[in-house]
Amino acid sequence: RAGCRATAAAVRTVRAAMRAALASARVTTTPCGVRASSSPARSAAVRNPYRPAARRSLLGPDPSSRGFAAGGVSERRARMNGLTGRATGFGSGPLSPDRLGPDGRRVAVDADTLILGIETSCDDTAAAVVTGDGRVLGEAKTSQDAIHAPWGGVVPNLAQEAHKAAIDDVVSTALRNARVDACQLDAVAVTVGPGLSMCLRVGVCAAQDLCAAHEIPIVPVHHMEAHGLVARLSGGTELVRFPFLALLVSGGHNQLILTRGVGDHVILGSTLDDALGEAYDKTARLLGLDVGGGGGPALEALAREGDPRAYAFPVPLRKRKNCDFSYAGLKTAARLAVERDLPELVAEGSDAFSTVCAPGTKPSEVRTPGVTREDGETSEKRERKERKIRADIAASFQAAAVKHLEERTRRALGWANDVLASEAVGGDDDGDGEPVRGLSCVVVAGGVAANATVRESLARVAREAGLPLVTPPPRWCTDNGVMVAWAGAERLALGLAEEPPAPWPGEGEVEGGRYGDADLVEVAKRREVPLLPRWPLGRRDGRATGETKSSKKRGVAAPLTPGGAGASGLAARGIGS
């Protein structure tokens, strides 16, 4: 009973902290300036030439009065068409012929095209407005670090509530920073997977409601593809041409991808257990670091003070000559070093010792918490020594982890060239009339790509191969709305979008008799939302080990597959030009 009371008290404390954090939350914005004079803001009265006449609405006018995330929702699995590359079920059906160009497949996307991107796949609520030529007009983002910090990780139901509380403000702020009204948008792109189902729902509902209110297409976006494609916006489409090698590293993903076009990816390697970002977070917590702003940045900062050769941590999978990753063993080696050399950081001491050893330290010299050393060592001197040991563990862990990335990326470059060479033997394999090209660059994207040590090490690997290394700005390495909006622009250009869904009524509107249809009452109470929480990015290379982290295959969608010609034809100059 005492344990139950303590648990209940802890839950009440966390809920109070969450309410306080939400009440004081502020949306962080990035004003991106006024639109170029060559593309003046269009009047709300100017209509997209590909936008069809207003559709007849079953539920009547004014669907926007309910807000972006109104009403309860339930999950409905979307479908992935393996032949066309379309993720279906998010809108009312395929794009109308009125929206398509003369070829009946593509959509005209240019400097006047405005795309809103919405991202809610995990613990960041983000939105941005991007043009078809890669200009970022405005963006906004709010994080949930303060909410999840007491738990040491993301709690899905708390994340969902925070997304619901923030989504209206984030979308409105992004539009305001872009000096664009919602009625001027040409499409809304939204992350539909992979991610946490409870979080994805909020973003999809927001996108569906906006599209229904303004009769514009909805563009389903793959979260990991968006991370890779944003390099084409930041680096420019002339530099980041298809095909390129992409290393996607984040808290939940570690993948080496050969990207041959939009929706056309070959997985050369992926993590067999823990992703690098996850290993960084857990090791940072073992070292007693403040992970409120992320374990990766905290560990990287501490590692600058340490010696990367102090601990002989093993580089994972050196005997396996493939491109897969594994960080569970390295994380365990770091834990054993902490338990031995810093036992005061562990709730219960462990007598399990690893083969690594801090310089000049023997197992017999390990202190017991609460016992004064016989040499009269002062507390200040002990703290300095402890700080040095923690920094050495952090630096040695990071050195082994990054070395693992280097070795796998170097081998993946060879594998990617082998794949492209085999396609070149067959001549024009992509069907667009052009010969198969070699790799244009190496792209490193995802949250861990913001790590300076990772960037420096992989830049060396890229130089050895004679290729440039392209990394998005740090703010676009973590989850953001810009990457979703740009991926949406590339997919919209290929016609990989859907017509807007029918407006969805709020429960109070139907019960109040506004629509005069009692049969809709039950429907309005439980909204079905299409999701793809388990959505593979592409097919796996035959030399890769394959997914071994989980044997559960239920609910896994078909992989993202080529759509259209694989290349959108969009041109972005890059943020440096």
Secondary structure, 3 states (H helix, E strand, C coil): CHHHHHHHHHHHHHHHHHHHHHHHCCCEEEECCCCCCCCCCCCCCCCCCCCCCCCCCCCCCCHHHHCCCCCCEEEEECEECCCCCCEECCCCEECCHHHCCCCCCCCCCCCCCEEEEEECCCCEEEEEEEECCCCEEEEEEEECHHHHHHHCCCCHHHHHHHHHHHHHHHHHHHHHHHCCCHHHCCEEEEEEECCCHHHHHHHHHHHHHHHHHHCCCEEEEEHHHHHHHHHHHHHCCCCCCCCEEEEEECCCCEEEEEEEECCEEEEEEEECCCCHHHHHHHHHHHCCCCCCCCHHHHHHHHHCCCCCCCCCCCCCCCCCCCCCECCHHHHHHHHHHHHHHCHHHCCCCCCCCCCCCCCCCCHHHCCCCCCCCCCCCCHHHHHHHHHHHHHHHHHHHHHHHHHHHHHHHHHHHHHHHHHHHHHHHCCCCCCCCCCCCCCCCEEEECHHHHCHHHHHHHHHHHHHCCCCEECCCHHHHCCCHHHHHHHHHHHHHCCCCEECCCCCCCHHHHHCCCCCCCCHHHHHHCEEEEECCCCCCCEECCCCCCCCCCCCCCCCCCCCCCCCCCCCCCCCCCCCC
